[in-house]
Structure formats: structure tokens, C-alpha cells
């Protein structure tokens, strides 16, 4: 494995579902401990790391009761779920001797800091992990869009989208055994092939800002470090 790192500043997008492990919803302690161990190793390599986390794992537990709810109200509940996940992630990183700061797009001053871009940049320069919670602070926008937005704002060199699949495939690998993984693909090719990389708003923002995306499996041991080192891991989407 190369001793060099390919990216100095990255934005890692973690879905809330990635924290569930085999549980139906909520946070699986073993799963979050394993993930934060890998994140800690990256941080200790000198990479300036920011994280946007989703809230689907928490919201999933209340989803049946949210049926028929106003979309904006449901989205605000989802934002609160991302704050819960961010606090859990911060606590887990602390156990690996990594200092993390949580900044929220929605104001909860007694619990987490508000999102302030200059302060986030200073934390990154101090090699603290910055966890962005609360999505964009607006309903109707996903945490994918928050990842693209924050990635552009902090000058990230790449957005790393952690999923349960080790990249983007020509077809669903669970249904088509002949499906092949793309090592890299352009934004225009991904659009033409109708490949689901991120939601349309997030994807367009990354394309317009010339901000590459790497889609990889967070469940694959060592995958995150291989991506950081620029190895053939996951799928790189570029201009």
C-alpha cells in the first residue's frame, strides 16, 4: 500500500443506515466503533476530514407514526435525527483519541455549535474532525445535497460517499451476476446511463463545482484508507 495520500481535505458522507449494522433501526455500537476506528486512522494520517451524516437509522424507528405527516415537518424531524447521530459519532471518535466538533445547520446551541464556515475551516486546519449535522437546515433537501454543499464550502478535494455497495455498477449486482463495477466514470456518462450516484440536486452541484465523488463500501475493511491513498477502490465520478 502506498505511503502517500492522494487527498488532503475530504468530505465523507455517511448514511444513517450505515450505523445500524444488523439492527432494524438505531445505532449498533459495534458498527459505529468499527467505522470510527477507520475514520480515526485517516485523521491520524494528517487528512483534514469533515463528515456529513444522515438520520435515516433514527427516523426509521418513528417512520410508521410519521405516515401522512407534512413533508416539511418530517424533514425537520430527520434533521434532529442527524444531530443525534453526529453526537454519537463524536463520542465514538473521542474513544479513539480523535477530537471532533459538531456543527449544526439548525440552531441547538445548548447541544452543538451552529454551522459557521470560518470556524469549521479553522477546526480542519487544526486537524479536528468536523461533523456537519442538520442537513442544509432546510426541508426538501437531502443530506446528499448537504454533503455536496459543505464539501464545496470547505474546499474539499473530493466527496466520499460511503454506502453498502463497493462502487457503482452497470446494473444491480444483487440481481444481475454479470453486473460490472465502474472504476471511474464521468458525470455526463453517469447521467446518460441513469446511474443513481446521489440525488439530482447534489449530483448537479458536484458536477458544476468540479467536485469529484467516490462511491465505496464502508463495510469493506480498509476501503476508506485505500480511497484516501488514491487506489482502485469504489468508483470515482469526475468531470
C-alpha positions as CSV (number, residue, x, y, z in Angstrom):
1,X,0.0,0.0,0.0
2,X,1.3,3.4,-1.0
3,X,2.6,5.6,1.9
4,X,1.3,8.8,0.1
5,X,-2.2,10.2,0.5
6,X,-4.0,11.4,-2.6
7,X,-6.3,13.8,-0.8
8,X,-5.5,16.2,2.0
9,X,-9.1,17.5,2.7
10,X,-12.1,15.3,2.2
11,X,-15.8,15.3,2.9
12,X,-17.1,11.9,4.0
13,X,-20.9,11.3,3.5
14,X,-22.2,8.7,5.9
15,X,-25.7,7.4,5.7
16,X,-27.6,6.9,9.0
17,X,-28.3,3.4,7.9
18,X,-24.6,2.6,7.9
19,X,-24.7,2.9,11.7
20,X,-27.4,0.3,12.1
21,X,-25.4,-2.8,11.5
22,X,-27.8,-5.7,11.5
23,X,-30.3,-3.8,13.7
24,X,-33.7,-2.7,12.3
25,X,-33.0,0.9,13.4
26,X,-31.0,2.9,15.8
27,X,-27.2,2.7,16.4
28,X,-25.3,-0.5,16.6
29,X,-22.4,0.1,19.0
30,X,-20.0,-2.4,17.4
31,X,-20.7,-1.0,13.9
32,X,-20.0,2.6,14.9
33,X,-16.9,1.6,16.8
34,X,-15.5,-0.2,13.8
35,X,-16.3,2.8,11.5
36,X,-14.8,5.4,13.8
37,X,-11.7,3.3,14.2
38,X,-11.1,3.6,10.4
39,X,-12.0,7.3,10.5
40,X,-9.6,7.8,13.4
41,X,-6.8,6.1,11.4
42,X,-7.5,8.5,8.5
43,X,-7.5,11.5,10.7
44,X,-4.2,10.5,12.3
45,X,-2.6,10.3,8.8
46,X,-3.0,14.0,8.6
47,X,-6.1,14.1,6.4
48,X,-8.4,17.1,7.1
49,X,-11.7,15.3,7.5
50,X,-15.3,16.6,7.6
51,X,-18.3,14.3,7.8
52,X,-22.0,14.8,6.9
53,X,-24.2,12.2,8.4
54,X,-27.7,11.1,7.6
55,X,-30.5,10.3,10.1
56,X,-32.4,7.5,8.4
57,X,-31.5,5.0,11.1
58,X,-33.1,7.0,13.8
59,X,-36.1,8.3,11.8
60,X,-36.8,4.7,10.6
61,X,-37.9,3.9,14.2
62,X,-40.6,6.5,14.1
63,X,-41.5,6.3,10.4
64,X,-44.7,4.3,10.8
65,X,-46.1,7.1,13.1
66,X,-44.9,9.7,10.6
67,X,-47.1,8.4,7.7
68,X,-49.3,11.1,6.4
69,X,-47.2,13.8,8.1
70,X,-46.5,17.1,6.4
71,X,-43.2,16.7,4.4
72,X,-41.5,19.7,5.9
73,X,-42.3,18.6,9.4
74,X,-41.0,15.1,8.7
75,X,-37.8,16.6,7.2
76,X,-37.2,18.7,10.3
77,X,-37.6,15.5,12.4
78,X,-35.0,13.9,10.1
79,X,-32.6,16.9,10.8
80,X,-32.9,16.3,14.5
81,X,-32.0,12.6,13.9
82,X,-28.8,13.7,12.2
83,X,-27.8,15.7,15.3
84,X,-28.3,12.6,17.4
85,X,-26.1,10.6,15.0
86,X,-23.5,13.3,15.0
87,X,-23.3,13.3,18.8
88,X,-22.9,9.5,18.8
89,X,-20.2,9.8,16.2
90,X,-18.3,12.5,18.1
91,X,-18.4,10.4,21.3
92,X,-17.2,7.3,19.5
93,X,-14.3,9.2,17.9
94,X,-13.3,10.5,21.4
95,X,-12.8,6.9,22.5
96,X,-10.2,6.7,19.7
97,X,-8.4,9.8,20.9
98,X,-9.7,11.9,18.0
99,X,-11.1,15.4,18.7
100,X,-14.3,16.1,16.8
101,X,-16.6,19.1,16.6
102,X,-20.3,19.0,15.7
103,X,-21.8,21.9,13.8
104,X,-25.5,22.0,13.1
105,X,-27.4,23.8,10.3
106,X,-30.3,24.1,12.7
107,X,-29.8,26.0,16.0
108,X,-29.5,23.9,19.1
109,X,-26.9,25.9,20.9
110,X,-27.2,24.1,24.2
111,X,-26.2,20.8,22.5
112,X,-24.0,21.6,19.4
113,X,-22.4,24.6,17.7
114,X,-24.1,26.4,14.9
115,X,-22.6,26.0,11.5
116,X,-20.1,28.8,10.9
117,X,-17.9,28.3,7.9
118,X,-14.7,30.1,9.1
119,X,-14.8,28.2,12.4
120,X,-15.2,24.9,10.5
121,X,-12.2,25.8,8.3
122,X,-10.1,26.6,11.4
123,X,-11.0,23.3,13.0
124,X,-9.9,21.4,9.9
125,X,-6.6,23.3,9.9
126,X,-6.2,22.2,13.5
127,X,-6.8,18.6,12.3
128,X,-10.0,18.3,14.2
129,X,-12.7,16.2,12.6
130,X,-15.8,18.4,11.8
131,X,-19.2,16.7,11.8
132,X,-21.9,18.6,10.0
133,X,-25.4,17.9,11.3
134,X,-28.8,19.2,10.4
135,X,-28.5,18.7,6.7
136,X,-28.7,22.0,4.9
137,X,-31.1,23.4,7.5
138,X,-33.9,23.3,5.0
139,X,-36.7,20.8,4.3
140,X,-36.9,19.1,0.9
141,X,-33.1,18.8,0.7
142,X,-31.3,15.6,1.4
143,X,-28.1,15.0,3.3
144,X,-26.5,14.1,0.0
145,X,-27.1,17.8,-1.0
146,X,-25.7,18.9,2.4
147,X,-22.6,16.8,1.6
148,X,-22.1,18.4,-1.8
149,X,-22.8,21.9,-0.4
150,X,-20.5,21.6,2.6
151,X,-17.8,19.9,0.5
152,X,-17.8,22.9,-1.8
153,X,-17.8,25.4,1.0
154,X,-14.8,23.9,2.8
155,X,-12.8,23.4,-0.3
156,X,-12.8,19.6,-0.1
157,X,-10.9,17.9,-2.8
158,X,-13.4,15.1,-3.1
159,X,-16.7,13.9,-1.6
160,X,-16.6,10.3,-0.4
161,X,-20.0,8.6,-0.4
162,X,-19.9,5.6,1.9
163,X,-22.5,3.0,1.0
164,X,-23.2,-0.7,1.4
165,X,-22.0,-1.4,-2.1
166,X,-18.4,-1.2,-3.2
167,X,-19.0,1.2,-6.1
168,X,-21.3,2.0,-9.0
169,X,-22.3,-0.9,-11.1
170,X,-23.7,-1.3,-14.7
171,X,-26.7,-3.0,-13.1
172,X,-27.9,-4.1,-9.6
173,X,-25.2,-6.6,-8.6
174,X,-27.7,-8.3,-6.3
175,X,-29.9,-9.1,-9.2
176,X,-27.5,-9.4,-12.1
177,X,-24.4,-11.5,-11.6
178,X,-22.9,-10.1,-14.8
179,X,-23.0,-6.5,-13.5
180,X,-19.6,-4.9,-13.6
181,X,-18.2,-2.2,-11.4
182,X,-17.1,1.1,-12.9
183,X,-13.6,2.0,-11.8
184,X,-14.2,5.6,-12.8
185,X,-16.9,7.4,-14.8
186,X,-17.6,11.0,-15.8
187,X,-20.6,13.0,-14.6
188,X,-22.0,13.1,-18.1
189,X,-21.7,9.3,-18.5
190,X,-23.4,8.7,-15.2
191,X,-26.3,11.0,-16.3
192,X,-26.5,9.3,-19.7
193,X,-26.6,5.8,-18.2
194,X,-29.0,7.0,-15.5
195,X,-26.8,5.7,-12.7
196,X,-28.0,6.6,-9.2
197,X,-25.0,8.2,-7.6
198,X,-26.6,10.9,-5.4
199,X,-29.8,12.7,-5.6
200,X,-30.1,15.1,-8.6
201,X,-29.5,18.3,-6.7
202,X,-26.3,17.0,-5.0
203,X,-25.0,15.4,-8.2
204,X,-25.6,18.6,-10.2
205,X,-23.8,20.7,-7.5
206,X,-20.8,18.4,-7.5
207,X,-20.6,18.5,-11.3
208,X,-20.9,22.3,-11.5
209,X,-18.2,22.7,-8.8
210,X,-16.0,20.1,-10.5
211,X,-16.0,18.3,-7.1
212,X,-15.3,14.6,-7.7
213,X,-17.2,11.9,-5.9
214,X,-16.0,8.4,-4.9
215,X,-18.7,5.8,-4.1
216,X,-17.3,3.0,-1.9
217,X,-18.4,0.4,0.7
218,X,-18.0,1.5,4.3
219,X,-18.4,-2.2,5.3
220,X,-15.3,-3.3,3.4
221,X,-12.3,-3.3,5.8
222,X,-9.6,-0.8,4.8
223,X,-11.7,0.7,1.9
224,X,-11.7,4.2,3.3
225,X,-7.9,4.3,3.6
226,X,-7.4,2.9,0.1
227,X,-9.7,5.6,-1.3
228,X,-7.7,8.3,0.5
229,X,-4.5,6.8,-1.0
230,X,-6.0,7.0,-4.5
231,X,-6.1,3.3,-5.1
232,X,-8.6,1.5,-7.2
233,X,-11.4,1.3,-4.6
234,X,-15.0,2.1,-5.3
235,X,-16.0,4.3,-8.3
236,X,-14.6,7.7,-9.0
237,X,-17.1,10.1,-10.6
238,X,-15.3,13.1,-12.2
239,X,-15.7,15.8,-14.8
